[in-house]
Amino acid sequence: MVNRSQPGSKGLDGSSVTAFDAFALGLLFLSGILALTRGFIREALSVTAFVVAAMATIFTYPVFKIPMRGLITPGWAADAVTIAGIFILVYMAVTLVTHHFTEQLRGGSDVGTLDRSAGFLFGMVRGIALLGLALILFNQLTPRDRMPGWLVGARLYPAINATARALQALAPSSAPVNNRPVTASTEPPIRTTKPKNMDQGYKRNERQSLDQLISTSTEDSADKSVSGNGDKK
C-alpha cells in the first residue's frame, strides 16, 4: 500500500512539497553550478563519453551476457562484471578521443558568458536525466504498489517520471530496464494488499439488510411461481 506523503503545501494537482523535492532541487542546482564553472563545451564532451558508454552497455550487454555467465559464477557477479567492463572500456576510449579537444579549450581563453550560461542549462538537463535514471532503477527494485508517498506525491515527480519513461523508451525492448516499465504518474497505483478482516467490507446491519432483501425476493419469486401454476390449472 502506498504510504501517505509528508505534510506540506499542496499544488493545484494535489501534490505536496516533500523531502524528495528538496533533494531534487539541490541536485539540479549543484549540477547546474558545476556546468556553469566548466562551460557548455567541456561539459558536453564529458557527458558525451558517459552517454556513449551507457548506450554501448545497453546494446551490447545481451551479446556478452551468456558467455560471461559461463565463465563467472554466480550469475549476478557475471552480469556486474560484464556491465562494468563494457562501460569502463567504452568510456575510456571516448574520453581519449575527446581529450584533445578538452586540452585545447584549457589552453585557450577563458570561457565566455554565453558558454557558461549554456553550460548552466546543460547542467540542469543533466541533473533531471540523472534523476530519471535513478527513478528507473528504483522502479526495478520496488513494487509499484509500494512506491513511497514522499516520492509519488512530490511536485517534481511528474517531470522526473516523464524523463524516466523517455529514457526507458530509448533502450531496446530486450534490455533489462524494460522488464518493469515506468508507469505514467497519472495512473493510480495497483492495490495488491487484502483487508485484514474479509468481513469488513459491509457492516453487520448492512449484511442483515441484504440477507432480508434476498430472502424477500426469493419468497416473492416462489409465490409468483405457485400462483402461476394455479392459474394454468
N, C-alpha and C positions, 0 to 999 in steps of 0.2 A: 504494500500500500504506500502511496506517495505521501511523504511527510509534509506537513504544513510549512510554508515558508516563514521565515522570521518576520516579525512585525516591522513595518516601515512605511514610508509614504508610497501610496499606490498611484499608478498611472491610469490613463483612460481605459486601457485594456485589462485592468485588474492586476497587473504585475506590480511587484514591490521592489524597493531598493534593498538588496541583500548584501551579505559579505562578499559574494561572488562578483557583484558589480564593482565593489571597491578594488578587488584583486584584478579584475579585467581592465579597469581603467588605469590602474597602476602599471600593469604590463604594457598596455598600449602607449602610455606616456613614456615609459622607460625605453621602449623600442624606438619611439619617435625621436627622443633626445639623442640616443646613440647614433641613429642615422643622420641626425642634424649635424653632429660634430664631424662625421666622416664624409658626408656628402652623398649625393644620389649615385654617382658613377661607381664609387668604391663599394657602396652597399649593394648595388645591382650586381656587380661582379661576384661578390662573396655569396649572395643569395642564389645566383645562377648556378654556382657549383653545388650548393645544397639541393636545389630543385632537380638538377640533372641526376645527382646521385640518388635522390629519393625515387624519381621515376624509373631509373635503371634498376633499382632494387625491386620495385613493384612488378615490373615486367619480366625480369629475369629470375626472380625467386622461384616460380613454379618449375623452371627448367632444371635448377640445381637442387631442388628440394629432395627428390627421391634418391639421387646418387649420394648426397651428403648424409642422408639418414642411413644409407647402407654402410657408411664409414664411421659414423659417430652415433653413439647411443648415450642417453635416451633421445627420443625424437625432438623434444623441446630444445635440448642442447645443440643438436644438429641445425635446427631452424635458427637459433640465435647466432651461431657461428656463420651460417650462410648469409643471413641478413646483414650482420655487422661487417662481414668480409666484403660483400658486394658494395655496400655503401661507402666504406672507407677507401677502397681501391678507386672507385669512380670519382669520389670527392677529391682525392689527392691528384688524380690525373687532370681533372678540370681546373683545380687550383693552380697547378703548374702552368697550364695554358694561359690563365688569366693573370698570373703573377707578373708577367712582363708589363701588362697594361697598368697594373697597380703601382709598380715601381716608377713608371713614367709619370703618373699622377703625383706621387710623393716628391719627385724631383722638380715638379713644375711649380706654378704659382699657387697661392692659397685658393682654397675652394671658394667660388663666388657665392653671392647671396642666393641667386636662383637655384644653384646646385644644392645648397643647404636646405632651402625651402622644399625643393622636390624630394630631398632625402628625408625630411621630416614626414612628409605624406607617405613616402615609401615605407618608412618605419612603422607608421600606423597600420598600413595594409599588411605588412609582415606580422605585426602583433595579432591582428584578428585572424590571420591564417594559422598562426601557431595555436590560438585558442580553438579554432575549428579542428585542427589535428588532435588536440587534447580531448575534445568532445568525442571524436570518432573512437579514440582509444577507450575513453570512459564508457562509451556506449557498448563496446565489445565486452567489457568486463562487468557491466551492471545490467540486470534485467530491466526491461522497460517499466514494469510496474513498481520498481523500487528506485526510480530516479528521485533524488532528494529535492525537496521543495525549494531549498535555497538556490538550486540551480535552475529548475524549470520555471520558477516564479520570478527570476531576475529580469530586470529591464533589458539587459543586453542579450538575454538568451535567444530571442528570435533571430537576431542578426548573426550570432555565432552558430545557431542551428542551421541557418541558410548557408553559411560559409562551409560548414561541415558537409552538408549534402552536396554542395557544388564540388568540393574536393573529392568526395567519395564517388561522384559520377565520373571523374577523370580516370579512376582506376579501372582496370579490366574486370569483367563480371566474375572471373575465376579467382580474383585476388581475395585474400583472407578478410580484408576490411569490408567486403560486400556480403559476408556471411550473415551479418546483422545490420541492415541499412539503418541510417539515422532517420527517424520519422520526423514529419513536419511538426513544428512547435504548436500548431493549431489543433492537432489530433489529440483527443483525450487519452490518458494512459489506460492500458488494459488492466482491469482489476482481476487478479487471479486468486486473491485470498478469499476464503469462505468464512461466513459468520461463525462465531464460536458456538452459538446455540441455533440449530436449524429451525427451531420453532419461533424464533424471534421475529420472523417476517410479519406475522399477524399477532395481534394481542388476543387474549383469551376471549374477551367479549366479541371481538370481530369473528373469531373462529366459530363461536356458538351461533352467531347470526348467520354465517354462511351455511352451517350444518342445518339450521332450521329452514333456510331458504331452499336448500337442496331437498330436504325431506318433504316440504310442502309441494315443491314442483313434482316430485315423484308420486305423491298421493294424488295430485290433480290429474296427472297423466293416467294413473291407474283407474280413477273414477271415470274419466272420459272414455277409456277403453271398454270398461264394463257397460256403460250406458250405450255406447255404440253397438256393442254386441246385442244388447236388449232390443234396440230399435230394429236391428236386422231380423230378429226373430219375430 
